[in-house]
Each structure stands twice: as structure tokens, then as C-alpha cells.
Amino acid sequence: MYDYVIVGAGLFGAVFAREMTDAGYKCLVIDKRPHIGGNVYTEKVEGIDVHKYGAHIFHTSDKGIWDYVNRFATFNHYINKPKVNYKGKVYSFPINLMTLYQVYGVTTPQEAEKKLQEVRVTIANPANLEEWILSQVGLELYELFIKGYTMKQWQKHPKELPAFIIKRLPIRLNFEENYFEDIYQGIPKEGYTFLIGNLLKGIEVRLNTDYFSDKEHFNELAKTLVYTGKIDEFFGYRFGELEYRSLRFETKLLEGNYQGNAVFNYTDSEVPYTRVLEHKHFNFGRQKHTVVTWEYPDTYTRDKIPYYPVNDEKNNAMYRKYEQLARSCPGVLFGGRLAEYKYYDMHQIVGSALAKVKAIKAQKV
């Protein structure tokens, strides 16, 4: 009945479905949730786009990808400038010259570099997250901004985590507070659900539909299955269960302006949540009310949403076994954060979907 059955109505599934539909193929998209969009889903609450599964800021330096998503939604000019609250004191973040002024009183790049040279811990070959950040900024900044937040988020000591997790964090000797360094950045003015809805326009979508409730039926519906869920679940956890971290959220509708910024990170270990989001600031809202979300890290179990793959040596080795199995699975294409067990940003997911479409088209020529 279909050329492609696509499991997952998130960003990867929506882009893939759009491209293959426009190429003349018949697609069916299914999702076990009651809404499209996956984790980028936004919900209108009193005129405010609420990021139901945590903050999502689209950023890329790839003009082709930026132009592509702008075909389906108009993006605002939001720049992600989170603030840090550590034991009641507010700091500029990510670490930049303002942060170093607030902590050390330095006012120039030269003074800042000299101070960092004094506080850095000499480690010849940093082997984990803690060692890497200590070798960059020293003990005080590590304890202010990294240690407590990381232990809450991952439920592991930073010594147990790979350094690449923290290498995403910019460290600057200027006053630039933009978290990202990409050329293009923003959020859809009408929310991500509007973007996904336009990507899926004219395509059959079935919500509240769990692929695993009738695998054989869905496998028989199409020539090719596109799977964006957990790869270990697809193969019945044959090699074991891949590890994730999950999140839980507490959201309240309040009056006024709660914190004056879209994102506040809480980095001391005594505070149980990691972030507080005030959603109207993602779209420069001036509503008299506000929607605020407290984000708590959570232990993952199968009945919870997997947010962050734990890409340590043990889990990556297990994933490689599943990846090998996937390569020998005819008629199934795996894509997205869960199916590829990668901590993709949104632009990377779009790029991955477009690349897979391009490869399919090339094979059919």
C-alpha cells in the first residue's frame, strides 16, 4: 500500500516523509504519541509556545539546511544566552569575559588569559570530562559551573564521563554570551509543531499508533520501513539495553515575568533541578502571564522518554553490535537520535534525513 512506512513523526521522520512524498512516493507516518513533532513538540498555552520536552533552539552554519527549514516556517532571531544561578548568585554563561570578571575581577582578554594560566590544572592527556575541564579553566570554575550540574544531569561523577560531552561548551575571552557559534539561529515564530505540521502536510499520519503493537502488519504495509525509535528495542534488546538519561518537567502558568530570561541553569548540587525555562522569552513575548518549566534530570526506564544517550565506552560498544545487525536488515532504514544512538542537534537530524534521501534517490537513478 505504501512505499515507506515511517515510524516516528519527529524531525527526522517528517523531513524524510516530505522529501520522499515530493519525489512521488507514498508514505505513511505513525507515532505512538498523541501528537506530531516528537521531542520538539510545542504546545500553545495562553498564546505562548511551550517547549513540552525541553528547550529547542535551531542553530546551524549550513545555509542549505537553514534555507530548507525556513521553507516550512518563519524563524525569529532568538539567540540562546542562558544564565547560571549558583547558590543564589547569577553569572553570565557560557564562560566568557563577563563570567571571568564576575568571578575574578579581570576586565581584559589579557588579564583573563593570565588568570586562566594560573588556575588551570596541568594534565598531559585529559582522559575524562573532569580532567578536560580542569585543564581548561581550573577548579573554581569547574565547581561553579560544571561539577554539580553534570552530576545531576548524568547521575555519574564527571570522572566517569567522556570529555566530548563538555567540549560542546564554549570558553571565550570576549564578552560574547551566545551559547552557539553557528551563523544561523532561531526558533519558529509559530512553534515547532507548526514547522512539523507543514513538513507533513498532505501526508497520511496515524497518531496513538505503536509500531510494536503489530510489527508484522506495519512491515507488510510498505516496501521499506523507516525506523526512528530505539535501535535496541527494535531488535528485542538482543545485546542488552542501551543506557539513556531521562527528564521530568513541572510546568506552571504564572503572572508577569518570572526570571527575565528564557533559560536559567542551576549548577549547584543542592538544587534538584538543572534548568528553569520561561517560554515566552523564546519568542520575545510580552504577555501579562507566563509559563515556567522546572526541568529535573531523571533515571531512565523503558516507560520513560529517552533524552540523552550515555555514549560511554560500554554503551558505544553495545551500539556497534546493533549497528552491525541493522546493516544486515533488508528493507529497513534506521535514522535519528535513537536509532543511531547519537546526541544529534536538530540541524544534524535534518542533515542526516536529507543525506539518506539523497542516497536513496541516487540508487534509484
C-alpha positions in Angstrom: 0.0 0.0 0.0 2.9 2.4 0.7 6.5 2.8 -0.5 7.6 3.9 3.0 6.1 3.4 6.5 7.9 5.8 8.8 8.0 5.1 12.5 8.2 8.4 14.3 6.6 11.8 13.5 9.6 13.7 14.8 12.0 15.9 12.9 13.8 13.0 11.1 10.6 11.2 10.1 8.9 14.4 9.0 11.8 15.6 6.8 12.2 12.1 5.2 8.4 11.8 4.6 8.3 15.3 3.0 11.2 14.6 0.6 10.0 11.2 -0.5 6.5 12.4 -0.9 7.6 15.2 -3.1 9.7 12.7 -5.1 6.5 10.8 -5.9 6.5 8.1 -3.3 3.6 7.2 -1.0 4.4 7.5 2.7 2.6 6.6 6.0 3.9 8.1 9.2 3.0 6.5 12.5 3.7 7.7 16.1 2.8 6.2 19.4 2.3 9.7 20.9 -0.9 11.7 20.5 0.9 14.5 18.7 3.4 15.1 15.9 6.9 16.6 16.5 8.5 14.1 18.8 10.6 15.9 21.4 10.5 19.2 19.5 6.7 19.4 20.0 5.4 22.8 21.2 2.0 23.4 22.7 0.1 26.7 22.7 -0.8 27.8 26.2 -2.4 31.3 26.5 -0.7 32.4 23.3 2.8 31.1 24.4 4.6 28.3 22.6 5.6 25.9 25.4 8.5 23.6 24.6 6.9 20.5 26.2 10.1 18.4 26.2 12.7 20.9 27.0 14.2 23.9 25.2 15.0 23.5 21.5 16.9 26.2 19.6 17.7 25.6 16.0 21.2 26.6 15.0 23.5 25.8 12.1 26.2 27.2 9.9 24.9 25.2 6.9 23.0 27.6 4.7 21.3 24.8 2.8 19.8 23.4 6.0 18.8 26.8 7.3 17.1 27.6 3.9 15.4 24.3 4.0 13.7 24.7 7.4 12.8 28.2 6.5 10.7 26.9 3.7 8.3 25.4 6.3 8.3 28.1 9.0 9.4 31.6 9.6 12.1 31.7 12.3 12.6 34.5 14.8 16.0 35.9 15.7 16.3 34.3 19.2 19.9 34.0 20.4 20.5 31.5 23.2 22.1 33.3 26.2 21.4 31.2 29.2 22.3 32.5 32.7 23.6 30.4 35.6 22.3 30.6 39.2 24.8 29.1 41.6 23.7 29.3 45.3 21.7 32.4 44.6 24.3 34.3 42.6 23.7 34.9 38.8 26.5 34.5 36.3 27.0 35.1 32.6 27.2 31.8 30.7 28.7 30.1 28.8 32.1 31.0 30.3 33.2 34.3 28.7 35.0 37.5 29.8 31.9 38.7 31.7 31.9 35.4 33.7 35.6 35.8 34.4 35.1 39.4 35.5 32.3 38.3 37.8 34.5 35.5 39.4 38.0 37.0 39.2 37.5 40.7 38.6 39.6 40.6 35.3 38.5 43.1 32.7 40.6 42.4 29.6 41.3 39.3 27.5 45.0 39.6 28.5 44.1 39.6 32.2 41.7 36.7 31.7 44.2 34.6 29.9 46.8 35.2 32.6 44.3 34.2 35.3 43.4 31.1 33.5 47.0 30.1 33.1 47.3 30.5 36.9 44.3 28.3 37.7 44.5 25.6 35.0 45.4 22.1 36.2 48.2 20.7 34.2 47.0 17.3 32.8 49.0 16.0 29.9 46.3 13.8 28.4 42.8 14.5 29.9 41.0 11.2 30.0 37.5 12.2 31.1 35.2 15.2 31.5 36.6 16.3 34.8 40.2 16.2 33.7 39.5 18.1 30.5 37.6 21.0 32.1 40.1 21.3 34.9 42.8 21.6 32.2 40.9 24.4 30.6 39.5 26.6 33.4 40.7 25.2 36.8 39.0 24.0 39.9 36.9 27.1 40.9 35.1 27.5 37.6 34.7 23.7 37.3 32.9 23.6 40.7 30.8 26.8 39.9 29.5 25.7 36.6 30.2 22.1 35.7 30.5 19.6 38.6 27.1 19.9 40.3 25.2 20.3 37.1 26.9 17.3 35.4 26.4 15.0 38.4 22.7 15.9 38.5 22.2 15.5 34.8 24.1 12.3 34.3 24.0 10.7 37.8 27.6 10.0 37.3 30.8 11.6 38.6 32.4 13.7 35.9 35.4 11.4 36.1 33.2 8.6 34.7 32.1 10.6 31.6 33.8 11.1 28.3 35.3 14.5 27.6 33.4 15.1 24.4 30.2 15.9 26.4 31.8 19.1 27.8 33.7 20.0 24.7 30.5 21.3 23.3 30.7 24.2 25.8 32.4 27.3 24.5 35.0 29.1 26.6 35.7 32.6 25.4 37.9 35.6 26.2 35.4 38.1 24.9 32.0 39.3 26.1 30.0 37.1 23.6 27.3 35.4 25.5 25.7 33.5 22.6 25.9 29.8 23.6 26.2 28.7 20.0 28.8 29.8 17.4 26.7 29.0 14.3 25.9 31.6 11.7 22.1 30.9 11.8 20.0 30.6 14.9 16.3 31.0 15.8 13.0 29.4 16.7 9.9 29.1 14.6 7.7 32.0 15.3 4.6 29.7 15.4 6.4 27.0 17.3 8.0 23.7 16.2 4.6 21.9 15.9 3.8 24.4 13.1 7.1 23.5 11.3 6.5 19.8 11.6 2.9 20.2 10.5 4.0 21.9 7.3 6.6 19.2 6.7 3.8 16.6 7.0 1.2 18.5 5.0 -0.7 16.1 2.7 1.0 13.0 4.2 -1.0 10.3 6.0 -0.2 10.4 9.7 -1.6 8.0 12.3 -1.1 9.1 15.9 -1.5 6.9 19.1 -0.2 4.1 16.9 2.6 1.9 18.4 4.7 0.1 15.8 5.5 -2.7 18.3 1.8 -3.4 18.9 1.6 -5.0 15.4 5.1 -5.1 13.8 4.2 -7.7 11.2 1.3 -5.6 10.0 3.3 -2.4 9.6 6.2 -4.3 8.0 3.9 -5.7 5.3 2.3 -2.3 4.5 5.4 -0.9 2.7 8.4 -1.9 0.6 10.6 -0.1 3.1 10.3 0.7 6.8 12.0 3.8 8.2 12.6 3.4 11.9 13.5 6.3 14.2 12.9 4.7 17.6 15.4 3.0 19.9 17.5 0.6 18.0 17.9 -1.8 20.9 14.1 -2.1 21.2 13.8 -2.8 17.5 16.0 -5.9 17.9 14.3 -7.0 21.2 17.3 -5.9 23.3 19.3 -8.8 21.9 22.7 -7.5 23.1 21.4 -5.7 26.2 19.7 -2.4 26.9 21.4 0.9 25.8 21.6 3.5 28.6 19.9 6.9 28.4 19.1 9.7 30.8 15.6 11.0 31.0 13.9 14.2 32.2 10.8 15.2 34.0 9.1 18.6 34.0 7.0 20.7 36.3 5.2 23.5 34.5 3.2 26.3 35.9 1.1 29.2 34.4 2.0 32.3 36.4 1.5 36.0 36.1 4.1 38.6 35.0 7.7 38.0 34.2 9.3 35.2 36.3 13.0 35.3 35.6 13.6 37.7 32.8 15.4 35.2 30.6 14.4 32.1 28.6 16.9 29.7 30.3 18.5 29.6 33.7 20.9 26.8 34.6 21.1 25.8 38.3 24.5 24.4 38.8 24.8 23.7 42.5 24.1 20.1 43.5 21.7 21.1 46.4 19.1 22.3 43.9 17.3 19.3 42.4 16.5 20.7 39.0 19.0 21.6 36.3 17.2 24.3 34.3 14.2 26.7 34.6 12.6 27.7 31.3 10.4 30.7 30.8 8.8 30.0 27.5 7.5 33.4 26.4 11.1 34.7 26.2 11.9 32.3 23.4 9.7 34.4 21.2 10.1 37.8 22.9 6.6 37.6 24.3 5.0 40.4 26.3 2.0 38.6 27.6 0.8 39.5 31.1 1.1 35.9 32.1 4.0 33.5 31.7 4.6 29.7 31.5 7.6 28.4 33.5 9.0 24.9 33.5 11.4 23.3 36.0 13.5 20.6 34.4 14.6 17.7 36.5 17.1 15.0 35.4 15.6 11.6 35.8 16.7 7.9 35.7 15.6 6.3 32.5 13.3 3.2 32.4 11.5 1.8 29.5 8.3 3.6 30.3 10.0 7.0 30.2 11.2 9.1 27.3 14.9 8.6 26.4 16.5 12.0 26.0 20.3 11.7 26.2 22.3 8.6 25.1 25.1 7.8 27.5 27.8 7.5 24.9 30.5 5.9 27.1 32.7 3.1 26.0 30.4 0.3 27.3 27.3 1.7 25.6 29.0 2.6 22.4 30.4 -1.0 22.1 26.9 -2.3 22.6 25.5 0.1 20.0 28.1 -1.1 17.4 26.7 -4.6 17.7 23.2 -3.3 17.0 24.5 -1.1 14.1 26.1 -4.2 12.5 22.8 -6.0 12.9 21.0 -3.1 11.3 23.2 -3.2 8.2 22.1 -6.7 7.5 18.4 -5.9 7.9 17.0 -5.6 4.4 14.0 -3.3 3.8 14.7 -1.2 7.0 16.3 2.2 7.2 17.4 3.5 10.6 17.7 7.2 11.3 17.6 9.8 14.1 18.9 10.2 17.6 17.5 7.0 19.0 18.1 4.7 16.0 21.7 5.9 15.6 22.3 6.4 19.3 23.9 9.8 18.8 23.4 13.1 20.6 22.3 14.9 17.4 21.4 18.6 17.4 18.3 19.4 15.3 20.3 20.6 12.2 22.2 17.4 12.3 19.0 15.4 12.2 17.7 17.4 9.3 21.0 16.9 7.5 21.0 13.2 8.2 17.5 12.8 6.8 18.3 14.8 3.7 21.5 12.7 3.2 19.6 9.4 3.4 17.0 10.7 0.9 19.8 11.8 -1.4 21.4 8.3 -1.2 18.1 6.6 -2.0 17.5 8.8 -5.0 21.0 8.1 -6.3 20.4 4.4 -6.0 17.2 4.6 -7.9 18.7 6.6 -10.9 
